Amino acid sequence: MTVRDRIGLSGRTALVTGAAGDIGRATALRLADCGATLILADIADGVEETASLCARLEDRGKTPTVVRFDVVDEAQVSRTFSELSAQGIVADLLFNNAGYQGQFSPFAGYDSADFRRVLDVNVTGVFHVLKHFARLLIERGQAGAAVNTASLAQRGAPNMAAYSASKAAVVALTKTAAKDLAHHGIRVNSVSPAFIGPGEMWDRQVMLQAETTSPFFADDPAAVAKQMISTVPLGRYGSLDEVAATVQFLLSDEASYLTAIDIEIAGGAN
């Protein structure tokens, strides 16, 4: 097998959840460009746009299959995998990326209902999708690879109690799943982006940190952006494609001996 073969994803089928978002779309495009057949999942309308963009990549992969399910609802997740399997569509690669950033608030004022929602989507949802992805591969005696989206917020980001807790849980879940699934030939890793842009998530984070009364950030979004970037040794935010490239590597055969790891895509920030 050549290096190009190990890096490429021709003949592989990849499920991308959260495919309507910035990171999901960038990664879907990269996986398609590497030859993967795509299943794109999201509850947001933008998933069709992602599918259209992927379909324009001539001679790379096939027209993506679009599915809609709420990752929090295990019955929906299970049904989707079963329906796809009945059509002969089985993902052996997974970018488990659906997530919810939640509100920005000092800890003492954080809304409990929103806290539960963040953990439901970011932890329970990741568990549901990974569980049914792995089950189907195990039933078929087929190997595979999964990448879960965590975040450098796992270290404890100000005003983001729920998100930080959820992403720390994703890393722990990744490591346990990787050990439990290793003997089935299923690798499981995670990525932890820090500040990534440009895009909706970056803009939202800057805006909401500015609006939150806090000793950590200014009340002007432009100033907040500078404060955030000042914590990054490389002096910039990361690009969406830099996240996508890391995910693609972890899903490829180039990473065949890597499992139970979390890669921080953070420009040296910690």
ROVEXRO-19260 format. One record per residue (C-alpha): residue number from 1; z, x, y. Coordinates in Angstrom, 2 decimals, decimal comma. Layout:
! ROVEXRO-19260
{site NUM {Z X Y}}
...
//
This chain:
! ROVEXRO-19260
{site 1 {0,00 0,00 0,00}}
{site 2 {-0,99 1,40 3,39}}
{site 3 {1,21 1,39 6,48}}
{site 4 {-1,03 -1,33 7,93}}
{site 5 {-0,44 -3,44 4,82}}
{site 6 {3,32 -3,00 5,06}}
{site 7 {3,40 -3,97 8,72}}
{site 8 {0,93 -6,84 8,41}}
{site 9 {1,84 -10,31 7,20}}
{site 10 {-1,44 -11,42 5,63}}
{site 11 {-0,80 -13,79 2,74}}
{site 12 {2,68 -14,66 3,97}}
{site 13 {3,88 -18,02 5,30}}
{site 14 {6,44 -17,98 8,12}}
{site 15 {8,62 -20,82 9,39}}
{site 16 {9,64 -20,44 13,03}}
{site 17 {12,31 -22,81 14,35}}
{site 18 {12,80 -23,23 18,07}}
{site 19 {9,06 -22,57 18,34}}
{site 20 {8,74 -24,32 21,71}}
{site 21 {11,06 -21,85 23,45}}
{site 22 {10,22 -18,52 25,05}}
{site 23 {11,30 -16,28 22,18}}
{site 24 {10,10 -18,67 19,49}}
{site 25 {6,63 -18,90 21,04}}
{site 26 {6,28 -15,16 21,59}}
{site 27 {7,31 -14,46 18,01}}
{site 28 {5,04 -17,15 16,57}}
{site 29 {2,10 -15,60 18,41}}
{site 30 {2,94 -12,15 17,12}}
{site 31 {3,35 -13,34 13,52}}
{site 32 {0,03 -15,18 13,73}}
{site 33 {-1,60 -12,05 15,14}}
{site 34 {-0,27 -10,14 12,12}}
{site 35 {-1,96 -12,58 9,75}}
{site 36 {0,86 -14,95 8,79}}
{site 37 {0,30 -18,63 8,15}}
{site 38 {2,73 -20,50 10,39}}
{site 39 {5,00 -23,51 10,16}}
{site 40 {6,29 -24,27 13,64}}
{site 41 {9,40 -26,40 14,07}}
{site 42 {11,10 -27,80 17,14}}
{site 43 {12,30 -31,11 18,55}}
{site 44 {10,81 -30,24 21,95}}
{site 45 {7,29 -31,26 22,94}}
{site 46 {6,25 -27,68 23,68}}
{site 47 {5,83 -26,91 19,98}}
{site 48 {2,30 -28,34 20,07}}
{site 49 {1,40 -25,91 22,85}}
{site 50 {2,70 -23,03 20,75}}
{site 51 {0,59 -24,22 17,83}}
{site 52 {-2,48 -24,44 20,05}}
{site 53 {-1,99 -20,91 21,35}}
{site 54 {-1,58 -19,55 17,82}}
{site 55 {-4,68 -21,39 16,61}}
{site 56 {-6,77 -19,60 19,26}}
{site 57 {-6,15 -16,25 17,61}}
{site 58 {-9,47 -15,98 15,79}}
{site 59 {-9,54 -14,63 12,23}}
{site 60 {-5,76 -14,32 12,11}}
{site 61 {-3,87 -16,69 9,84}}
{site 62 {-4,55 -20,39 9,75}}
{site 63 {-3,97 -23,39 12,00}}
{site 64 {-0,18 -23,78 12,19}}
{site 65 {1,61 -26,70 10,58}}
{site 66 {3,91 -28,47 13,06}}
{site 67 {7,10 -30,16 11,85}}
{site 68 {9,94 -31,84 13,70}}
{site 69 {13,53 -31,96 12,54}}
{site 70 {17,00 -31,65 14,01}}
{site 71 {18,57 -28,53 12,49}}
{site 72 {22,01 -30,17 12,75}}
{site 73 {20,92 -32,99 10,41}}
{site 74 {20,85 -31,47 6,93}}
{site 75 {19,06 -34,49 5,46}}
{site 76 {16,17 -33,94 7,88}}
{site 77 {16,05 -30,23 7,07}}
{site 78 {16,09 -30,84 3,31}}
{site 79 {13,44 -33,56 3,54}}
{site 80 {11,14 -31,33 5,59}}
{site 81 {11,28 -28,49 3,07}}
{site 82 {10,65 -30,94 0,22}}
{site 83 {7,70 -32,58 1,98}}
{site 84 {6,13 -29,23 2,80}}
{site 85 {6,60 -28,03 -0,77}}
{site 86 {4,93 -31,18 -2,09}}
{site 87 {1,92 -30,21 0,05}}
{site 88 {1,93 -26,71 -1,40}}
{site 89 {3,35 -25,18 1,79}}
{site 90 {6,25 -22,84 1,07}}
{site 91 {7,60 -20,39 3,63}}
{site 92 {8,61 -16,99 2,30}}
{site 93 {9,46 -15,77 5,81}}
{site 94 {11,85 -17,41 8,26}}
{site 95 {12,60 -16,83 11,93}}
{site 96 {15,72 -18,98 12,23}}
{site 97 {15,64 -19,27 16,00}}
{site 98 {16,57 -22,82 17,08}}
{site 99 {19,48 -22,70 19,49}}
{site 100 {21,33 -24,25 22,41}}
{site 101 {22,74 -22,17 25,26}}
{site 102 {25,25 -24,80 26,36}}
{site 103 {27,02 -25,13 29,68}}
{site 104 {28,35 -22,31 31,85}}
{site 105 {32,01 -22,70 32,71}}
{site 106 {35,23 -20,69 32,95}}
{site 107 {37,11 -20,94 29,66}}
{site 108 {39,88 -23,31 30,76}}
{site 109 {37,39 -25,86 32,02}}
{site 110 {34,88 -25,70 29,18}}
{site 111 {33,91 -29,14 27,87}}
{site 112 {35,00 -29,63 24,25}}
{site 113 {32,07 -31,90 23,36}}
{site 114 {29,58 -29,30 24,58}}
{site 115 {31,48 -26,60 22,69}}
{site 116 {31,04 -28,55 19,45}}
{site 117 {27,36 -29,16 20,19}}
{site 118 {26,68 -25,44 20,71}}
{site 119 {28,35 -24,54 17,42}}
{site 120 {26,60 -27,40 15,61}}
{site 121 {23,15 -26,21 16,68}}
{site 122 {23,67 -22,45 16,69}}
{site 123 {25,80 -22,07 13,57}}
{site 124 {25,57 -25,17 11,39}}
{site 125 {21,87 -25,53 12,19}}
{site 126 {21,16 -21,91 11,27}}
{site 127 {23,10 -22,42 8,03}}
{site 128 {21,17 -25,58 7,11}}
{site 129 {17,74 -24,03 7,61}}
{site 130 {18,59 -20,75 5,88}}
{site 131 {20,22 -22,60 2,97}}
{site 132 {17,20 -24,79 2,21}}
{site 133 {14,75 -21,94 2,83}}
{site 134 {16,62 -19,83 0,27}}
{site 135 {17,08 -22,66 -2,23}}
{site 136 {13,38 -23,31 -2,43}}
{site 137 {12,56 -19,64 -2,94}}
{site 138 {15,24 -19,31 -5,62}}
{site 139 {13,86 -22,35 -7,47}}
{site 140 {10,42 -20,73 -7,43}}
{site 141 {11,69 -17,27 -8,34}}
{site 142 {10,13 -15,95 -5,14}}
{site 143 {11,34 -13,20 -2,81}}
{site 144 {11,46 -13,60 0,95}}
{site 145 {12,95 -12,48 4,25}}
{site 146 {14,77 -14,23 7,08}}
{site 147 {15,80 -13,25 10,60}}
{site 148 {18,45 -15,25 12,44}}
{site 149 {18,70 -15,23 16,22}}
{site 150 {22,10 -14,03 17,41}}
{site 151 {22,76 -12,56 20,88}}
{site 152 {24,56 -9,72 22,59}}
{site 153 {26,76 -12,52 23,93}}
{site 154 {28,61 -12,11 20,61}}
{site 155 {30,59 -9,44 22,49}}
{site 156 {32,00 -12,13 24,80}}
{site 157 {29,91 -13,18 27,80}}
{site 158 {31,77 -14,56 30,84}}
{site 159 {31,53 -18,34 31,28}}
{site 160 {29,82 -18,73 27,89}}
{site 161 {32,67 -19,35 25,46}}
{site 162 {30,77 -21,57 23,04}}
{site 163 {27,56 -19,56 23,04}}
{site 164 {29,41 -16,27 22,56}}
{site 165 {31,47 -17,67 19,69}}
{site 166 {28,42 -19,20 18,04}}
{site 167 {26,42 -15,99 18,12}}
{site 168 {29,29 -13,94 16,68}}
{site 169 {29,36 -16,49 13,88}}
{site 170 {25,61 -16,09 13,32}}
{site 171 {26,06 -12,35 12,75}}
{site 172 {28,85 -12,95 10,23}}
{site 173 {26,84 -15,68 8,50}}
{site 174 {23,85 -13,33 8,31}}
{site 175 {25,85 -10,61 6,59}}
{site 176 {27,38 -12,97 4,04}}
{site 177 {24,07 -14,67 3,26}}
{site 178 {22,36 -11,29 2,88}}
{site 179 {24,88 -10,22 0,25}}
{site 180 {24,78 -13,53 -1,61}}
{site 181 {20,98 -13,66 -1,64}}
{site 182 {20,17 -10,00 -2,26}}
{site 183 {19,91 -10,36 -6,04}}
{site 184 {17,33 -13,09 -5,50}}
{site 185 {15,15 -10,67 -3,52}}
{site 186 {15,81 -12,47 -0,23}}
{site 187 {16,62 -10,23 2,73}}
{site 188 {18,57 -11,65 5,69}}
{site 189 {19,00 -9,91 9,04}}
{site 190 {19,64 -10,92 12,63}}
{site 191 {18,59 -9,85 16,11}}
{site 192 {20,82 -9,85 19,17}}
{site 193 {18,80 -9,94 22,39}}
{site 194 {20,62 -9,24 25,65}}
{site 195 {18,82 -10,06 28,92}}
{site 196 {15,26 -11,07 28,07}}
{site 197 {12,63 -12,33 30,46}}
{site 198 {10,80 -13,62 32,26}}
{site 199 {11,22 -17,17 31,08}}
{site 200 {13,19 -20,37 31,15}}
{site 201 {16,27 -19,00 29,41}}
{site 202 {16,58 -16,06 31,85}}
{site 203 {16,08 -18,30 34,86}}
{site 204 {18,61 -20,83 33,58}}
{site 205 {21,23 -18,19 32,87}}
{site 206 {20,88 -16,57 36,29}}
{site 207 {20,99 -19,92 38,06}}
{site 208 {24,00 -21,29 36,17}}
{site 209 {26,02 -18,08 36,45}}
{site 210 {25,43 -18,25 40,22}}
{site 211 {26,60 -21,86 40,30}}
{site 212 {29,77 -21,13 38,31}}
{site 213 {32,81 -20,06 40,31}}
{site 214 {33,61 -16,73 38,74}}
{site 215 {34,88 -13,25 39,66}}
{site 216 {32,07 -11,74 37,58}}
{site 217 {28,99 -12,89 39,46}}
{site 218 {27,79 -13,67 42,98}}
{site 219 {26,82 -17,18 44,05}}
{site 220 {23,19 -16,26 44,75}}
{site 221 {20,76 -16,17 41,79}}
{site 222 {18,90 -13,12 43,11}}
{site 223 {22,16 -11,23 43,40}}
{site 224 {23,23 -12,35 39,92}}
{site 225 {19,97 -11,05 38,48}}
{site 226 {20,61 -7,64 40,05}}
{site 227 {24,19 -7,63 38,75}}
{site 228 {23,00 -8,37 35,23}}
{site 229 {20,28 -5,72 35,24}}
{site 230 {22,74 -3,16 36,64}}
{site 231 {24,63 -3,32 33,32}}
{site 232 {21,54 -2,26 31,33}}
{site 233 {21,11 1,53 31,00}}
{site 234 {17,32 1,18 30,78}}
{site 235 {17,42 -0,64 34,11}}
{site 236 {15,41 -3,75 33,24}}
{site 237 {15,47 -6,84 31,09}}
{site 238 {13,66 -6,78 27,78}}
{site 239 {10,34 -8,51 27,26}}
{site 240 {9,73 -11,44 24,97}}
{site 241 {7,30 -9,34 22,95}}
{site 242 {9,93 -6,66 22,44}}
{site 243 {12,06 -9,27 20,70}}
{site 244 {9,05 -10,55 18,74}}
{site 245 {8,16 -7,01 17,63}}
{site 246 {11,64 -6,48 16,22}}
{site 247 {11,54 -9,77 14,34}}
{site 248 {8,09 -8,98 12,95}}
{site 249 {9,30 -5,59 11,74}}
{site 250 {12,32 -7,08 9,99}}
{site 251 {10,15 -9,68 8,25}}
{site 252 {7,57 -7,12 7,15}}
{site 253 {7,61 -4,85 4,10}}
{site 254 {8,30 -1,92 6,43}}
{site 255 {11,90 -3,22 6,46}}
{site 256 {12,06 -3,72 2,69}}
{site 257 {15,39 -1,83 2,35}}
{site 258 {17,05 -3,47 5,34}}
{site 259 {19,35 -6,43 4,86}}
{site 260 {22,69 -7,57 6,32}}
{site 261 {22,04 -5,81 9,64}}
{site 262 {22,01 -6,98 13,24}}
{site 263 {19,66 -5,24 15,66}}
{site 264 {20,73 -5,32 19,31}}
{site 265 {17,70 -5,63 21,59}}
{site 266 {19,64 -4,71 24,68}}
{site 267 {18,30 -1,64 26,46}}
{site 268 {21,56 0,17 25,77}}
{site 269 {23,83 -2,57 27,14}}
{site 270 {27,01 -3,29 25,26}}
//
